Each structure stands twice: as C-alpha cells, then as structure tokens.
Amino acid sequence: MALVFDSVKFCTFTNEGDVCRQNDTPLRLEVNTDDRAPSLRFFNGSQAVFGFSLEYSIDYCRISKNGCILKVNEDSYLFQFSSQHDNDRFESIVRKVSTVKRKKSVFTDRTDAASAEQYFQFYGYLSQQQNMMQDYIRTSTYQKAMLQNHEDFRDKVVLDVGAGTGILSFFAIQAGARKVYAIEASSMATHAEVLIHSNKLSGRVQIVPGMVEEATIPEQVDVIISEPMGYMLLNERMLESYLHAKKWLRPGGRMYPSQGDLHIAPFCDEALYMEQFTKANFWYQQSFHGIDLSSLRNAALQECFRQPIVDTFDVRICLARSVKYTLDFEKTSEFDLHRIEIPLTYTVATSGTVHGLAFWFDVAFIGSMTTIYLSTAPTQPLTHWYQVRCLLQTPVFVKAGQVLSGKAVLTCNKRQSYDIDLELGVQGSGAVSTNRLDLKNPFFRYTGATPSAPPGCDTTSPSDNYWNQVAPDQQTVSINGSVDSNGIQNTAGTGGVVQSNLVPLVYYVGTKVNNTNQSQANPSQPSASLAAGHAGQSTHLPSHMYRGANTDPISHSAVMASGTSQLHGGQVGLSQRTLPVASSVGLAMTSTQFTQSNSIGGANQYTVTNHYLPSNGVAGQQMPSNVMMQGHHTGGF
C-alpha cells in the first residue's frame, strides 16, 4: 500500500553538507510500505522525478512542526510538508520502519552484513559506474547484442537486474522494449531516476529500489538483462542474484547473457612466480630494529600465494589448450553455484614448468536472430575484468605429450566471493601440487604495459627480421658527420646511441604535445613503450581516438583528474590517461604508474590507468576463446 503526501518540498544534501538537489515546486510523495525495503518516490503530476529505498539503518530528526531531516547512507534529505499532520504521519512511518527487524532473504542468508554494506557503497558512486561504462568492449557489446536481436525486445517487458545507472535499460528501450523494470539496491537508484526523467522515459523505465531477492514487480517478464560478472566470472556472487530473478521470467523467456564459459589453462611464468615468492623475504630478517622476524616468514609466504593475480599476459605462456566449464544461465540454479568442482585434464603441448592456472571467461548472448560473444580472453582487447592467474605453491615440470590432471574447486563464502582449491599433477608420477586461494583478496598487478612474449618464442633472428623490414634508404644515417650503414646514430657528447628510424615517443602535458626525451623532460611521467597489438589485429585506431590529454576516447569528454573507481571488488585511484599517438612503426603508448599497499581493513589501494583498446569487431560470431585455443601458436604451443 502506498501512502500519499501532497505538496511536499525537499532538498538533498551530500555528506559534506553541499546541496546537490533542490526542488521548490511542491511534489506528491508516495511511500510504499509493502516491500521488505520500503521506498519513497516523488511525482510531478504523473511523472516520477526522484526516489530512493528506505533502509533500516536510517537517521531521522524533526526540525520543526512541518519539517524533518532524513539521513540515508551518504545523503541527507530535508522535507517540508504542507501540514503538521502530514509530518506526524511521515514520522510514524519512519519510526516504524527503523524499529522493525528485517526479515531474512536469500541474499541476507548468504552474505555477511559488513560485506554487503561495502559492496553497495562502492556501486553507489558515479565514479565506479563511470569506470564500467567506459569499458568500451563491455558496453558496446551489450548494446550490439540487444540491437541485433531486436525481435527479442520488441514490445516486450524486460527486467534489468542490478541496473546501476540504468544503461542496459536504455539499450532495451532502444531495441524496442515496451516496459523495463530496473532493480537497483545501491543509492545509484537515485541517479538512475534522474537519468530516466531527463531522457523522458519515466513512463517506460521504472526503477525498483532494493535487492532482487527482496523486491517485487507487478508482472512477469519476457527478458532478463544484467551484467553480473566479476573476476573469474563468479566473484561478487551477483550471478546468483541474476539466476534468482528467473522467478519472474515467463516460460520461453530469454536471458541476456545466456551462458558463461570459464576457461582454465596451465601457464608458465617464472618471473611472476619469483616475484610472489620473494615478497616474503622481508620476513627473513633476524635483526629488524633488534627483532627477529624470521618466525613469520612462512606465514607471509602463504599469504602471498593465497592472492590471485589480476593482470593480463601473452597467451603463449599457456602450455595446453584451456578446459572450458559452461554455465547455462537459463537452466542453472543459483544453488548450483555454491560449490563448483571442475575436473581438469590437459595434454601438454609445450615442455615447461607449470606455475599455476590462468582463468578467463566468455559470455554469450544467444538471441533469436544472432549470437554475440563478450570475451575476456588474453587474445582479445582488454576489458576491466582482465584475466586472473592462480599460482601453485610448488611448480610442476612437464614435457610435451604428458597428461596433466587435477581439479579446481570453488567454494562460495559469505564475503560475496569464493575460496579456490587447486590440485594438479602429472598422471602416473604420484606427485600432486596444491594451493588454496582467496578470490576476495586479489593482487592487482596490471601496469598498462604490453605483456612480453615468453622466453624462447623466437625461431628466427629478431635482429635480422628487424633490419630486413627497414627500407634501404633508412639504413644510412649521419654519425657526427660520418655515415653508419647499420642505421645507428651516436649521440654527440654522450656516447649513447639512438635508433634514428623510430619516431620519438610522444606524451601529453595538458593539451600541449612535447616531442622530447621523456626521462629527461619529466621523470615522474610513466615510461613509454611501443604497442604493435596482437598478431593478426590491426594496430590502427579510429581517427577519433587521437585526441588531447585527459580526453576520454569513447565520449570525448574530459576525464577526471582524480577520484575513485571500482574494478569489480577493489578501490582504485584514477591517474592521468594518455592516448595513443601514431608512429611510423606502430603506436606509441604510455604505460601507467602502478602502486599498491594494504590499508587497514585489507582493502587494496592502488593507482592505475585503464586502457580499453577497440578492435575492428566489437564481438564476433564465433566463440573467441575456442578460436584462439584452436589456432597455431609458434613457440608457445
């Protein structure tokens, strides 16, 4: 039942006391108390203009006979009612809600309260939403999947689970949907309401504040859309909420995405293994300010190896074709995701040392008109999901033709994540290597640099290959007044050499372009590297990518100089973004500065710049990971 209050004025304040919204025109306030999480919505005539869910941890203060202040999460709301009677009624509702104990739902049963609070707080920030929306591959693939399957949306009722800003709801409307119910549990629901109203879609898109496990909608739906994927597909456990929403799906209805494929492959990376192994050397010290720390060294080493590594890599480090574990979202139950055991069997293609298992995922949008894939494979353009690698405590040496076998067991926990148990060994050897990792606490290692090829991939001379592709007239240059036929120029006064055929690296300072030696001009700038792209992919970016500094390559709008960003579970500080610059031999790219420290509470604090390189095709008709693993890989396979 909705209680109605006429002629209500309100004003919204941020946590710092700044006014972020003010409406002097009297509006109609409707308070819905039927849901487990009651909600407030303001209407100007028949148009909904504002709303939010009424949480149970609210602060209420009456400031006059007709006025009160309500604090929900980080925002405060000042209400002015037309009469003291209405203010009394509103106070009664708020007091009742704040004293009623919340009835447990599927979500509250499976989730630690502190984890849930932090989770919804993260996704309540516009900067977190911006980080995901600016993932060009993610956002464009979702839009393309819906528009190219417009028959599945035309005149249909759609449910958007975890809507955020409502971006997927807008795509559904573009594809022809008649009505969209957008469920959002964080305070982002307030901003979504504003977007819907400003885009004149209040009659077609309805925000439903609250969690999908607790919210209600008035009818069955034809299509469910969502972006529920976390690191390794399963992190954050939002997939369970996505599957829970099927209680509203009509028989024969569709889900976008329709299935998820988790790929797992053994990899060899000596540098990564030693990097993690040596992190614990600090605890070897026997006289740290007079104190012997060595008794904690083993515990510190165990802690390092419990961290999954989030970054990207050259696919040639994989020693065998990946094992694929498929989840059919239209058939899988949310309870099937509580414990997942994946048997692993590999025929080794290249001899080497197995240091761990690499994970990535593809999701498929299987529509009535076409199928579109969104892939996070290491051969595809990078997304904000990156890839994840889990180390074994003891590496396993294998030879080509041998069979590796084992299993990966993912067990959910109440921190909205999974504990990962790995077991791997060579068949017939009797030796098995294991490790247990905490997916909730990954190490964010991505630096922005192009991944290096693994050692031993060159079957011909790289030096000869380079000089053979240089035009003869570029191989003769002046060296202090003399000529060197090798194309190397001595730098006068320094004794150093530079390759004269390379375009000087370019970086942006504000909006001015400086062609200079970067290390001398500004030591604080990130180092630059040449990115030639993946084999078989064009390295030429669209002309609109060549913009000035701090310009977003997607929207062409200014990028924030600082702030926070959410990478599916971590806190991130945005650093300056530098765009690609054309070069005669490739693309000059600046890599990113990257630091990490562990703060109180275990949150990872780091600085990173996100690159999302577009490709000629946003999404293919074939499964990218399958195509990639079927191909011929020199040196790595």
Secondary structure, DSSP 8 states (H G I E B T S, - for coil): -EEEEEEEEEEEE-TTS-EEEEEEEEEEEEEE-SSSS-EEEEEETTEEEEEEE--SS-EEEE-SSSEEEEEETTEEEEEE-SSHHHHHHHHHHHHHHHHS-----HHHHHS-HHHHHHHHHHTTSHHHHHHHHT-HHHHHHHHHHHHTTGGGTTT-EEEEET-TTTHHHHHHHHTT-SEEEEEE-STHHHHHHHHHHHTT-TTTEEEEES-TTT---SS-EEEEEE---BTTBTTTSHHHHHHHGGGGEEEEEEEES-EEEEEEEEE--HHHHHHHHHGGGGGG-S-BTTB--GGGHHHHHHHHHTS-EEE---GGGB-S--EEEEEETTT--GGGGSEEEEEEEEE-SS-EEEEEEEEEEEEEEE-SS-EEEEE--TTS---TT-EEEEEEEEEEEE-TT-EEEEEEEEEEETTTEEEEEEEEEETTT--EEEEEEETTS-EE---SS-----TT--SS-HHHHHHHTS-GGGS-EEETTEEETT-EEE-TTT--EEETTS---EEEETTEEEES-HHHH-TTS--EEEE--STTS-----GGG---TTB-TTT--B--SS-EEESSS-EEEE------EEETTEEEEE----EEEE-TTS-EEEEE-------S-SS-SS-HHHHHHHS--TTT-
